[in-house]
Amino acid sequence: MQTSGWDGAAALTADPLRIPVLALASLVEAGHLEVNAASPFGFLLVAESRSTLAQRQKAAKELSALGVELRVPERTPGGPEPAAQSRMFRRGLEILAQPQARLGVAITRPGEEPVVATMFVRDGEAALGALDDEAAYVGPPVRLADLLERLGEQLGGPTRAPEPPGIMAWPSQVRFAAALWPGSGRTARDDLSADQAATRLTSLGLSASAARAVIGLLVESGFVEQRSNGLLRVGAPYAPWMEAMWSGHAIEVEATPLPPGAAADLGGVPLRSRRLLFVGAPGARVLCERLGLEQLRRELGELAARAAEGGDEAMIAFTIVPPAAVMAEIAGVIAESRPGKN
């Protein structure tokens, strides 16, 4: 999993600290760090194996070598200031150990691996947290307000809003249009002939009659326009929104409150999570409702398998939303699990 590369996070945080899982387990077992079930370290609460004294001592040395003391000393009058890195990452550990909310960000760019970052939030601060089979990765704390401000900078829409200022589309419309335009190397502004469209759809498994019927329905609904010369084009009201949809750029933000007793992996616990997906290049983001990032990838990556499927469950809404309004909503979700909110 790639956790670097998010501009907003990079502007606020240093590289995360890598802590071996054994060292982390020893930290918890020795009582130096209290973990709850909502923590990404919650698996340590049910771990069967216990570390030995020698292992805990080794872990303490490893942490000290990383600049993190098990107990950060208080500054004595006239004495030296405790190590800044030790305080910084110690606080990051405390946030991850007992989080009140989780904030996930996933960014997709054309031709690049997705960037995924998961921040855990407590008392107005956030810290990056990640795990693999060998280690935990802990970021230093940042002010939640600063983090949301930086994130909001990633969500700006186009300076000139399209007309109309929002549209609704059926998933089948988006699916078939994606097969016809980006699926054949075209943009939302390009033309193609009815014969080219029919050939493309039959190559995906539709019969000739079904392909003609699909094209007819797309034209009848206005999603596709048929010009006087017979060429097909994405309908003018839909074209700017499909340009964003098919740009290869996307950013998904998900905020989840973690009340006491909730598991960080959600493990069947019904939590209120707010997920927002924006498509389009930076500076031209548009909100795409009712369609998650994984579903978006399926829409654009499995056209042959999906083109012949029916059964639209819900429409897709495309709108432009001020970043400040989005961040206010995210902050509201996060605040739900703060003391006094449950």
C-alpha positions, 0 to 999 in steps of 0.5 A: 500500500502506498501511503506517501504522495498525498500533497496535503499530508506531505505538507503537514507531516514528516515521514511516518515512524516504522515500529516493529510489531514485536516492539509495539506489542511489548509496549502494550504488554508492559503497560506503556500504551493503552489500546482500545478496540477501535485502534488499528493496534486493537489486534494486540488485545486478543493476541495469544502470545506474550513477550518475554522480559528479554523481548520487551527490553530489546523492544525498548532499545529499538524504540529508543534507537528510533527516538521514541522513549517509553516514557517521555520525561517531564522538563525539570526547572532549568533542565533540558527540553525532552526530545521533540521527536520522542514527544511528537511520535509518542503523541502520534502513538497515543492518538492511534491507540485510542482514536475517536474517528478515522479519516481515509483518503484515496487518490487515483491519478492516471498511470500511477498507483493509488495513494492511500492514507488513513488518519486517526483522530483524537481531541482535535489532532490526527496522526497517520497510521498503517500496518503491514505484517512486520511493522506499524507506521505512525505519523506525528500529530497534526491539527485536525483543522489544518489537515482538513484545510489542506484536504479541502485544497485538493477538492476545488471544482472548476472556476466556471461551473458547467451548465446545468450545475449538476446532472443525474444519470443512470449507471447503465448510461454511464456504463455504455457511454464509457464503453463507447468513448473511453473504451475505444480511446475517445474523449467525451468531446469526440464523435463516432458513427453509429456503425462504430458504436454498434461494432464496439458494443457487439465486440463486448458481447451484445447482439447486433439488435441489442447494440442498436437498441442500446444506442437508440435508448442513449439517444432517446434519453439525451445522454447521447446526441445524434448530429445532422450528419449522423455522428454520435456525441455525448450530450452537451449537458453530460459531456463536462461531467463525463470528462471528469468521470473519465479523466482517470483522476479521483479522490475519495474521502471517508470519515468514520466516527469510532465510538468506544467499543467499535472495532477499527476494521468495522467488523460488522459494527454498524457505524455511520460513515460518510464517503465522498467521491470526487472525480476530475483533475485537481482544480476541476473536481466534481462530486460523484454521489452513490458511486464509491472508488472501487465501484468506479474502477469496476465501471471503467475496468470491466466494461466487457463483463458489465456492458450487457448487464442491467438492473440499475439500482440508483442514479448517479449525481454529479455536482460541484460542492464548495470544499469548505462545505465538504470539510464542514460535513466531514468535521461534523461526522468526526465530532460525533464520537467526541466525549458528550456526542455519543 
